[in-house]
Amino acid sequence: MDDNKNDQNSSKKKTDLKRIIAPAAIILFVIILGVVILFLLQNRSSNPKTIAGTQTTTTQQNDNLKLSTTTTGSSTTTSANTETGSSITTTANTENTATTTTVVIAQQPAFDITKRTSQPPIDNEEDYINWMLLNSTEKKDYLTAKWERVQAIIANKDATSTSVIEAVLLSPREFFFPGNSSSSRAYDNAPTPIGYGQTIAGPYLIAHMTEALNLQPGQKVLEIGTGSGYQSSVLSELSNYVYTIEIVPQLAQRVDAVYTKLSTDYPEYANIKRENADGYYGWAEYAPFDRIIVTTGIDHIPPDLLKQLAPGGIMVIPVGPPSGQTVLKITKEVLADGSINFKREDIFNGLRKVIFVPFTSKNGIHSDTTN
């Protein structure tokens, strides 16, 4: 009898305990959910961002990103309108002033090269020319000259990867000569003057340096020395994220106009972000870069470029005296202990030195003795 009573009391206690625990658990869940929602709302309001796929530069022609600011009383609203990507308008209020933080982040490319449905044939000249006549505005004479030059590049092993060969076959080198004045020499294997003490490098050299980069579509690549704009046009056939810096304002403006004009027929050129600045200091706003290519000669490696190179990244740069530079491939390695090691290779295996135009600064030439 006593045992039955004890069992009944124990069962009653368990039932009472369940009645107490169930509502308490619900209340606790509601409190936690409220805290999470409050945290998300606070985080969203305290970290306003503008996400865009393009950027402003120091040249007036390149105004893909337009920022407009409106101030009313003690509040400021900043909006960003872009041709690509997306934008978020945010407002921050304080008692006397208003502050809005705008962060520009590369998001989606203006044109995704990975979505192409076809590439130029690389095994047959007639097929290649017919394909290009249907898919570009290039003339047959130039296409024939380009095909012949690329065959020589392949025979010389300056380019062996299919992607680089396709990139060179796609890029219209003749359009990057000033006023098309020397375009008849577009596919000669020699550097050609483009004004302001600068040259456009020969096709062999550009193909070989591009091959050394091993550039992939999703990787960010920085070019130092835009020059004619041709090197970046080749890079834009390989990557959706191309950044290029030119110190000579007249060249920067000329190339900006060329890219803008050609972007209708070559939409990948809209992915090329350009700046008129001293490339010695890189482009910290968009760092780190998976690949960096320098197209001017210098007697040392700029420290800021090494810093802005991503772990595992590759830099191709001509280093040496004005009489001739060694084109180095530098790979940034992260060792097991967390230390950084820079592996250096000569892309010509000691068989060749090249003379590049000097790496200029606003006050002269960058050298180990002046920096």
TIDOVEX-364124 format. One record per residue (C-alpha): x, y, z; residue number from 1. Coordinates in steps of 0.5 Angstrom, whole numbers, plus 500, padded with zeros to 3 digits. Layout:
<pts>
pt X: X | Y: Y | Z: Z | nr: NUM
...
</pts>
This chain:
<pts>
pt X: 500 | Y: 500 | Z: 500 | nr: 1
pt X: 506 | Y: 505 | Z: 502 | nr: 2
pt X: 509 | Y: 503 | Z: 496 | nr: 3
pt X: 503 | Y: 505 | Z: 491 | nr: 4
pt X: 503 | Y: 512 | Z: 495 | nr: 5
pt X: 510 | Y: 513 | Z: 494 | nr: 6
pt X: 509 | Y: 511 | Z: 486 | nr: 7
pt X: 503 | Y: 516 | Z: 486 | nr: 8
pt X: 507 | Y: 522 | Z: 489 | nr: 9
pt X: 513 | Y: 521 | Z: 485 | nr: 10
pt X: 509 | Y: 521 | Z: 479 | nr: 11
pt X: 505 | Y: 527 | Z: 481 | nr: 12
pt X: 512 | Y: 531 | Z: 482 | nr: 13
pt X: 514 | Y: 529 | Z: 475 | nr: 14
pt X: 508 | Y: 531 | Z: 472 | nr: 15
pt X: 509 | Y: 538 | Z: 476 | nr: 16
pt X: 516 | Y: 539 | Z: 474 | nr: 17
pt X: 514 | Y: 538 | Z: 467 | nr: 18
pt X: 509 | Y: 543 | Z: 467 | nr: 19
pt X: 514 | Y: 548 | Z: 470 | nr: 20
pt X: 520 | Y: 546 | Z: 465 | nr: 21
pt X: 516 | Y: 547 | Z: 459 | nr: 22
pt X: 514 | Y: 554 | Z: 460 | nr: 23
pt X: 521 | Y: 556 | Z: 462 | nr: 24
pt X: 524 | Y: 553 | Z: 456 | nr: 25
pt X: 519 | Y: 557 | Z: 451 | nr: 26
pt X: 521 | Y: 563 | Z: 455 | nr: 27
pt X: 528 | Y: 562 | Z: 455 | nr: 28
pt X: 528 | Y: 561 | Z: 447 | nr: 29
pt X: 524 | Y: 567 | Z: 446 | nr: 30
pt X: 529 | Y: 571 | Z: 450 | nr: 31
pt X: 535 | Y: 568 | Z: 446 | nr: 32
pt X: 531 | Y: 569 | Z: 439 | nr: 33
pt X: 530 | Y: 577 | Z: 441 | nr: 34
pt X: 537 | Y: 578 | Z: 443 | nr: 35
pt X: 539 | Y: 575 | Z: 436 | nr: 36
pt X: 535 | Y: 579 | Z: 432 | nr: 37
pt X: 537 | Y: 585 | Z: 436 | nr: 38
pt X: 544 | Y: 584 | Z: 435 | nr: 39
pt X: 543 | Y: 583 | Z: 427 | nr: 40
pt X: 539 | Y: 589 | Z: 427 | nr: 41
pt X: 545 | Y: 593 | Z: 431 | nr: 42
pt X: 550 | Y: 590 | Z: 426 | nr: 43
pt X: 546 | Y: 592 | Z: 420 | nr: 44
pt X: 545 | Y: 599 | Z: 422 | nr: 45
pt X: 553 | Y: 600 | Z: 425 | nr: 46
pt X: 556 | Y: 597 | Z: 419 | nr: 47
pt X: 553 | Y: 600 | Z: 412 | nr: 48
pt X: 556 | Y: 598 | Z: 406 | nr: 49
pt X: 556 | Y: 600 | Z: 399 | nr: 50
pt X: 557 | Y: 594 | Z: 394 | nr: 51
pt X: 559 | Y: 595 | Z: 387 | nr: 52
pt X: 563 | Y: 592 | Z: 381 | nr: 53
pt X: 566 | Y: 598 | Z: 379 | nr: 54
pt X: 570 | Y: 604 | Z: 382 | nr: 55
pt X: 572 | Y: 611 | Z: 381 | nr: 56
pt X: 579 | Y: 613 | Z: 378 | nr: 57
pt X: 583 | Y: 620 | Z: 378 | nr: 58
pt X: 581 | Y: 620 | Z: 370 | nr: 59
pt X: 574 | Y: 624 | Z: 369 | nr: 60
pt X: 573 | Y: 619 | Z: 363 | nr: 61
pt X: 572 | Y: 613 | Z: 368 | nr: 62
pt X: 566 | Y: 615 | Z: 372 | nr: 63
pt X: 562 | Y: 608 | Z: 372 | nr: 64
pt X: 561 | Y: 609 | Z: 380 | nr: 65
pt X: 557 | Y: 616 | Z: 382 | nr: 66
pt X: 557 | Y: 618 | Z: 389 | nr: 67
pt X: 551 | Y: 623 | Z: 391 | nr: 68
pt X: 551 | Y: 626 | Z: 398 | nr: 69
pt X: 545 | Y: 629 | Z: 400 | nr: 70
pt X: 545 | Y: 633 | Z: 407 | nr: 71
pt X: 538 | Y: 635 | Z: 411 | nr: 72
pt X: 539 | Y: 638 | Z: 418 | nr: 73
pt X: 543 | Y: 633 | Z: 422 | nr: 74
pt X: 542 | Y: 627 | Z: 417 | nr: 75
pt X: 546 | Y: 625 | Z: 411 | nr: 76
pt X: 544 | Y: 620 | Z: 406 | nr: 77
pt X: 549 | Y: 617 | Z: 401 | nr: 78
pt X: 548 | Y: 613 | Z: 395 | nr: 79
pt X: 552 | Y: 609 | Z: 390 | nr: 80
pt X: 549 | Y: 608 | Z: 383 | nr: 81
pt X: 553 | Y: 603 | Z: 378 | nr: 82
pt X: 553 | Y: 600 | Z: 372 | nr: 83
pt X: 554 | Y: 593 | Z: 375 | nr: 84
pt X: 554 | Y: 590 | Z: 382 | nr: 85
pt X: 549 | Y: 593 | Z: 387 | nr: 86
pt X: 548 | Y: 599 | Z: 392 | nr: 87
pt X: 546 | Y: 600 | Z: 399 | nr: 88
pt X: 543 | Y: 607 | Z: 401 | nr: 89
pt X: 545 | Y: 608 | Z: 408 | nr: 90
pt X: 543 | Y: 614 | Z: 413 | nr: 91
pt X: 547 | Y: 616 | Z: 420 | nr: 92
pt X: 545 | Y: 621 | Z: 425 | nr: 93
pt X: 548 | Y: 624 | Z: 431 | nr: 94
pt X: 546 | Y: 630 | Z: 435 | nr: 95
pt X: 550 | Y: 635 | Z: 430 | nr: 96
pt X: 553 | Y: 631 | Z: 425 | nr: 97
pt X: 552 | Y: 626 | Z: 420 | nr: 98
pt X: 557 | Y: 620 | Z: 418 | nr: 99
pt X: 556 | Y: 615 | Z: 412 | nr: 100
pt X: 561 | Y: 610 | Z: 411 | nr: 101
pt X: 561 | Y: 607 | Z: 404 | nr: 102
pt X: 565 | Y: 601 | Z: 402 | nr: 103
pt X: 566 | Y: 599 | Z: 395 | nr: 104
pt X: 567 | Y: 592 | Z: 394 | nr: 105
pt X: 568 | Y: 588 | Z: 387 | nr: 106
pt X: 563 | Y: 583 | Z: 387 | nr: 107
pt X: 560 | Y: 581 | Z: 380 | nr: 108
pt X: 564 | Y: 583 | Z: 374 | nr: 109
pt X: 561 | Y: 587 | Z: 368 | nr: 110
pt X: 562 | Y: 581 | Z: 364 | nr: 111
pt X: 563 | Y: 574 | Z: 366 | nr: 112
pt X: 568 | Y: 571 | Z: 361 | nr: 113
pt X: 567 | Y: 564 | Z: 364 | nr: 114
pt X: 560 | Y: 565 | Z: 361 | nr: 115
pt X: 562 | Y: 565 | Z: 354 | nr: 116
pt X: 559 | Y: 560 | Z: 349 | nr: 117
pt X: 565 | Y: 559 | Z: 345 | nr: 118
pt X: 572 | Y: 561 | Z: 344 | nr: 119
pt X: 576 | Y: 562 | Z: 337 | nr: 120
pt X: 579 | Y: 556 | Z: 334 | nr: 121
pt X: 586 | Y: 555 | Z: 335 | nr: 122
pt X: 588 | Y: 549 | Z: 330 | nr: 123
pt X: 586 | Y: 551 | Z: 324 | nr: 124
pt X: 587 | Y: 558 | Z: 321 | nr: 125
pt X: 581 | Y: 559 | Z: 316 | nr: 126
pt X: 576 | Y: 557 | Z: 322 | nr: 127
pt X: 580 | Y: 562 | Z: 326 | nr: 128
pt X: 579 | Y: 567 | Z: 321 | nr: 129
pt X: 572 | Y: 566 | Z: 320 | nr: 130
pt X: 570 | Y: 565 | Z: 327 | nr: 131
pt X: 573 | Y: 572 | Z: 328 | nr: 132
pt X: 570 | Y: 575 | Z: 322 | nr: 133
pt X: 563 | Y: 573 | Z: 325 | nr: 134
pt X: 565 | Y: 575 | Z: 333 | nr: 135
pt X: 569 | Y: 581 | Z: 332 | nr: 136
pt X: 570 | Y: 588 | Z: 328 | nr: 137
pt X: 577 | Y: 586 | Z: 326 | nr: 138
pt X: 579 | Y: 586 | Z: 319 | nr: 139
pt X: 582 | Y: 580 | Z: 315 | nr: 140
pt X: 589 | Y: 582 | Z: 314 | nr: 141
pt X: 590 | Y: 583 | Z: 321 | nr: 142
pt X: 587 | Y: 577 | Z: 323 | nr: 143
pt X: 592 | Y: 573 | Z: 318 | nr: 144
pt X: 598 | Y: 577 | Z: 321 | nr: 145
pt X: 596 | Y: 575 | Z: 328 | nr: 146
pt X: 595 | Y: 568 | Z: 327 | nr: 147
pt X: 602 | Y: 568 | Z: 324 | nr: 148
pt X: 605 | Y: 571 | Z: 330 | nr: 149
pt X: 601 | Y: 566 | Z: 335 | nr: 150
pt X: 604 | Y: 560 | Z: 331 | nr: 151
pt X: 611 | Y: 563 | Z: 332 | nr: 152
pt X: 609 | Y: 564 | Z: 339 | nr: 153
pt X: 607 | Y: 557 | Z: 340 | nr: 154
pt X: 613 | Y: 554 | Z: 336 | nr: 155
pt X: 618 | Y: 558 | Z: 340 | nr: 156
pt X: 614 | Y: 556 | Z: 347 | nr: 157
pt X: 613 | Y: 563 | Z: 349 | nr: 158
pt X: 606 | Y: 560 | Z: 350 | nr: 159
pt X: 604 | Y: 553 | Z: 351 | nr: 160
pt X: 597 | Y: 554 | Z: 355 | nr: 161
pt X: 591 | Y: 554 | Z: 351 | nr: 162
pt X: 588 | Y: 559 | Z: 355 | nr: 163
pt X: 594 | Y: 564 | Z: 354 | nr: 164
pt X: 594 | Y: 562 | Z: 346 | nr: 165
pt X: 586 | Y: 564 | Z: 346 | nr: 166
pt X: 587 | Y: 570 | Z: 350 | nr: 167
pt X: 592 | Y: 573 | Z: 345 | nr: 168
pt X: 588 | Y: 571 | Z: 339 | nr: 169
pt X: 582 | Y: 575 | Z: 341 | nr: 170
pt X: 586 | Y: 581 | Z: 343 | nr: 171
pt X: 586 | Y: 586 | Z: 337 | nr: 172
pt X: 593 | Y: 589 | Z: 338 | nr: 173
pt X: 592 | Y: 594 | Z: 332 | nr: 174
pt X: 587 | Y: 598 | Z: 336 | nr: 175
pt X: 592 | Y: 600 | Z: 342 | nr: 176
pt X: 597 | Y: 604 | Z: 337 | nr: 177
pt X: 596 | Y: 611 | Z: 338 | nr: 178
pt X: 591 | Y: 614 | Z: 332 | nr: 179
pt X: 592 | Y: 607 | Z: 329 | nr: 180
pt X: 599 | Y: 611 | Z: 326 | nr: 181
pt X: 603 | Y: 604 | Z: 327 | nr: 182
pt X: 598 | Y: 599 | Z: 327 | nr: 183
pt X: 601 | Y: 596 | Z: 320 | nr: 184
pt X: 606 | Y: 594 | Z: 325 | nr: 185
pt X: 602 | Y: 591 | Z: 330 | nr: 186
pt X: 604 | Y: 584 | Z: 330 | nr: 187
pt X: 611 | Y: 585 | Z: 329 | nr: 188
pt X: 615 | Y: 582 | Z: 334 | nr: 189
pt X: 619 | Y: 588 | Z: 336 | nr: 190
pt X: 617 | Y: 594 | Z: 341 | nr: 191
pt X: 614 | Y: 600 | Z: 338 | nr: 192
pt X: 614 | Y: 607 | Z: 341 | nr: 193
pt X: 607 | Y: 610 | Z: 343 | nr: 194
pt X: 609 | Y: 617 | Z: 345 | nr: 195
pt X: 611 | Y: 620 | Z: 352 | nr: 196
pt X: 617 | Y: 616 | Z: 352 | nr: 197
pt X: 613 | Y: 609 | Z: 353 | nr: 198
pt X: 613 | Y: 603 | Z: 348 | nr: 199
pt X: 608 | Y: 597 | Z: 347 | nr: 200
pt X: 612 | Y: 591 | Z: 348 | nr: 201
pt X: 613 | Y: 585 | Z: 343 | nr: 202
pt X: 608 | Y: 580 | Z: 342 | nr: 203
pt X: 613 | Y: 574 | Z: 344 | nr: 204
pt X: 614 | Y: 578 | Z: 351 | nr: 205
pt X: 607 | Y: 579 | Z: 353 | nr: 206
pt X: 605 | Y: 572 | Z: 351 | nr: 207
pt X: 611 | Y: 569 | Z: 355 | nr: 208
pt X: 610 | Y: 574 | Z: 361 | nr: 209
pt X: 603 | Y: 572 | Z: 361 | nr: 210
pt X: 604 | Y: 565 | Z: 361 | nr: 211
pt X: 608 | Y: 565 | Z: 367 | nr: 212
pt X: 602 | Y: 568 | Z: 371 | nr: 213
pt X: 598 | Y: 562 | Z: 370 | nr: 214
pt X: 592 | Y: 567 | Z: 371 | nr: 215
pt X: 585 | Y: 564 | Z: 373 | nr: 216
pt X: 578 | Y: 567 | Z: 371 | nr: 217
pt X: 577 | Y: 568 | Z: 379 | nr: 218
pt X: 583 | Y: 571 | Z: 381 | nr: 219
pt X: 585 | Y: 579 | Z: 382 | nr: 220
pt X: 591 | Y: 581 | Z: 377 | nr: 221
pt X: 594 | Y: 588 | Z: 378 | nr: 222
pt X: 598 | Y: 591 | Z: 372 | nr: 223
pt X: 603 | Y: 596 | Z: 373 | nr: 224
pt X: 604 | Y: 600 | Z: 367 | nr: 225
pt X: 598 | Y: 600 | Z: 363 | nr: 226
pt X: 602 | Y: 604 | Z: 357 | nr: 227
pt X: 598 | Y: 602 | Z: 351 | nr: 228
pt X: 593 | Y: 598 | Z: 354 | nr: 229
pt X: 594 | Y: 592 | Z: 350 | nr: 230
pt X: 597 | Y: 588 | Z: 356 | nr: 231
pt X: 591 | Y: 589 | Z: 360 | nr: 232
pt X: 586 | Y: 587 | Z: 354 | nr: 233
pt X: 590 | Y: 580 | Z: 354 | nr: 234
pt X: 589 | Y: 579 | Z: 362 | nr: 235
pt X: 582 | Y: 581 | Z: 361 | nr: 236
pt X: 581 | Y: 575 | Z: 357 | nr: 237
pt X: 584 | Y: 571 | Z: 362 | nr: 238
pt X: 581 | Y: 574 | Z: 369 | nr: 239
pt X: 574 | Y: 577 | Z: 371 | nr: 240
pt X: 578 | Y: 582 | Z: 375 | nr: 241
pt X: 584 | Y: 586 | Z: 372 | nr: 242
pt X: 587 | Y: 593 | Z: 375 | nr: 243
pt X: 592 | Y: 597 | Z: 372 | nr: 244
pt X: 596 | Y: 603 | Z: 374 | nr: 245
pt X: 599 | Y: 608 | Z: 369 | nr: 246
pt X: 603 | Y: 614 | Z: 371 | nr: 247
pt X: 603 | Y: 618 | Z: 365 | nr: 248
pt X: 596 | Y: 622 | Z: 365 | nr: 249
pt X: 596 | Y: 623 | Z: 357 | nr: 250
pt X: 596 | Y: 615 | Z: 357 | nr: 251
pt X: 591 | Y: 614 | Z: 362 | nr: 252
pt X: 586 | Y: 618 | Z: 359 | nr: 253
pt X: 588 | Y: 615 | Z: 352 | nr: 254
pt X: 587 | Y: 608 | Z: 354 | nr: 255
pt X: 581 | Y: 610 | Z: 358 | nr: 256
pt X: 578 | Y: 612 | Z: 352 | nr: 257
pt X: 580 | Y: 606 | Z: 348 | nr: 258
pt X: 577 | Y: 601 | Z: 353 | nr: 259
pt X: 570 | Y: 605 | Z: 353 | nr: 260
pt X: 570 | Y: 605 | Z: 345 | nr: 261
pt X: 572 | Y: 598 | Z: 345 | nr: 262
pt X: 567 | Y: 595 | Z: 350 | nr: 263
pt X: 561 | Y: 594 | Z: 346 | nr: 264
pt X: 565 | Y: 589 | Z: 342 | nr: 265
pt X: 569 | Y: 587 | Z: 347 | nr: 266
pt X: 565 | Y: 587 | Z: 354 | nr: 267
pt X: 571 | Y: 584 | Z: 358 | nr: 268
pt X: 574 | Y: 591 | Z: 357 | nr: 269
pt X: 569 | Y: 593 | Z: 362 | nr: 270
pt X: 572 | Y: 589 | Z: 368 | nr: 271
pt X: 579 | Y: 593 | Z: 367 | nr: 272
pt X: 579 | Y: 598 | Z: 373 | nr: 273
pt X: 584 | Y: 603 | Z: 371 | nr: 274
pt X: 588 | Y: 609 | Z: 375 | nr: 275
pt X: 593 | Y: 614 | Z: 374 | nr: 276
pt X: 598 | Y: 614 | Z: 379 | nr: 277
pt X: 605 | Y: 612 | Z: 381 | nr: 278
pt X: 604 | Y: 604 | Z: 381 | nr: 279
pt X: 611 | Y: 603 | Z: 385 | nr: 280
pt X: 606 | Y: 603 | Z: 391 | nr: 281
pt X: 601 | Y: 599 | Z: 388 | nr: 282
pt X: 593 | Y: 599 | Z: 389 | nr: 283
pt X: 592 | Y: 598 | Z: 397 | nr: 284
pt X: 584 | Y: 599 | Z: 396 | nr: 285
pt X: 584 | Y: 593 | Z: 392 | nr: 286
pt X: 589 | Y: 589 | Z: 395 | nr: 287
pt X: 591 | Y: 583 | Z: 396 | nr: 288
pt X: 592 | Y: 581 | Z: 389 | nr: 289
pt X: 593 | Y: 574 | Z: 387 | nr: 290
pt X: 597 | Y: 576 | Z: 381 | nr: 291
pt X: 602 | Y: 582 | Z: 379 | nr: 292
pt X: 605 | Y: 584 | Z: 373 | nr: 293
pt X: 610 | Y: 590 | Z: 372 | nr: 294
pt X: 611 | Y: 592 | Z: 365 | nr: 295
pt X: 617 | Y: 597 | Z: 367 | nr: 296
pt X: 624 | Y: 596 | Z: 369 | nr: 297
pt X: 627 | Y: 597 | Z: 376 | nr: 298
pt X: 633 | Y: 595 | Z: 380 | nr: 299
pt X: 629 | Y: 592 | Z: 386 | nr: 300
pt X: 622 | Y: 590 | Z: 387 | nr: 301
pt X: 618 | Y: 595 | Z: 390 | nr: 302
pt X: 616 | Y: 593 | Z: 398 | nr: 303
pt X: 609 | Y: 595 | Z: 397 | nr: 304
pt X: 608 | Y: 590 | Z: 391 | nr: 305
pt X: 610 | Y: 585 | Z: 395 | nr: 306
pt X: 606 | Y: 586 | Z: 401 | nr: 307
pt X: 600 | Y: 587 | Z: 396 | nr: 308
pt X: 601 | Y: 580 | Z: 393 | nr: 309
pt X: 597 | Y: 575 | Z: 396 | nr: 310
pt X: 599 | Y: 568 | Z: 400 | nr: 311
pt X: 601 | Y: 563 | Z: 394 | nr: 312
pt X: 601 | Y: 569 | Z: 389 | nr: 313
pt X: 605 | Y: 570 | Z: 383 | nr: 314
pt X: 609 | Y: 577 | Z: 381 | nr: 315
pt X: 612 | Y: 577 | Z: 374 | nr: 316
pt X: 617 | Y: 583 | Z: 374 | nr: 317
pt X: 623 | Y: 585 | Z: 370 | nr: 318
pt X: 629 | Y: 587 | Z: 375 | nr: 319
pt X: 636 | Y: 589 | Z: 374 | nr: 320
pt X: 640 | Y: 595 | Z: 371 | nr: 321
pt X: 638 | Y: 600 | Z: 365 | nr: 322
pt X: 642 | Y: 596 | Z: 361 | nr: 323
pt X: 638 | Y: 589 | Z: 361 | nr: 324
pt X: 633 | Y: 586 | Z: 366 | nr: 325
pt X: 632 | Y: 579 | Z: 368 | nr: 326
pt X: 624 | Y: 578 | Z: 368 | nr: 327
pt X: 623 | Y: 574 | Z: 375 | nr: 328
pt X: 617 | Y: 570 | Z: 377 | nr: 329
pt X: 616 | Y: 571 | Z: 384 | nr: 330
pt X: 612 | Y: 566 | Z: 388 | nr: 331
pt X: 609 | Y: 568 | Z: 395 | nr: 332
pt X: 610 | Y: 562 | Z: 400 | nr: 333
pt X: 607 | Y: 561 | Z: 407 | nr: 334
pt X: 611 | Y: 556 | Z: 411 | nr: 335
pt X: 609 | Y: 551 | Z: 416 | nr: 336
pt X: 611 | Y: 556 | Z: 422 | nr: 337
pt X: 607 | Y: 562 | Z: 419 | nr: 338
pt X: 613 | Y: 565 | Z: 416 | nr: 339
pt X: 613 | Y: 568 | Z: 409 | nr: 340
pt X: 618 | Y: 566 | Z: 403 | nr: 341
pt X: 619 | Y: 569 | Z: 396 | nr: 342
pt X: 621 | Y: 564 | Z: 391 | nr: 343
pt X: 625 | Y: 567 | Z: 385 | nr: 344
pt X: 625 | Y: 564 | Z: 378 | nr: 345
pt X: 628 | Y: 567 | Z: 371 | nr: 346
pt X: 622 | Y: 566 | Z: 366 | nr: 347
pt X: 627 | Y: 565 | Z: 361 | nr: 348
pt X: 632 | Y: 561 | Z: 365 | nr: 349
pt X: 638 | Y: 565 | Z: 364 | nr: 350
pt X: 638 | Y: 565 | Z: 357 | nr: 351
pt X: 635 | Y: 572 | Z: 356 | nr: 352
pt X: 635 | Y: 579 | Z: 359 | nr: 353
pt X: 630 | Y: 584 | Z: 356 | nr: 354
pt X: 631 | Y: 592 | Z: 356 | nr: 355
pt X: 624 | Y: 595 | Z: 359 | nr: 356
pt X: 622 | Y: 602 | Z: 359 | nr: 357
pt X: 624 | Y: 605 | Z: 366 | nr: 358
pt X: 620 | Y: 605 | Z: 372 | nr: 359
pt X: 618 | Y: 612 | Z: 373 | nr: 360
pt X: 616 | Y: 616 | Z: 379 | nr: 361
pt X: 613 | Y: 623 | Z: 379 | nr: 362
pt X: 620 | Y: 626 | Z: 380 | nr: 363
pt X: 624 | Y: 622 | Z: 376 | nr: 364
pt X: 626 | Y: 614 | Z: 376 | nr: 365
pt X: 625 | Y: 609 | Z: 381 | nr: 366
pt X: 631 | Y: 606 | Z: 383 | nr: 367
pt X: 634 | Y: 603 | Z: 390 | nr: 368
pt X: 638 | Y: 609 | Z: 391 | nr: 369
pt X: 632 | Y: 614 | Z: 391 | nr: 370
pt X: 627 | Y: 610 | Z: 395 | nr: 371
</pts>
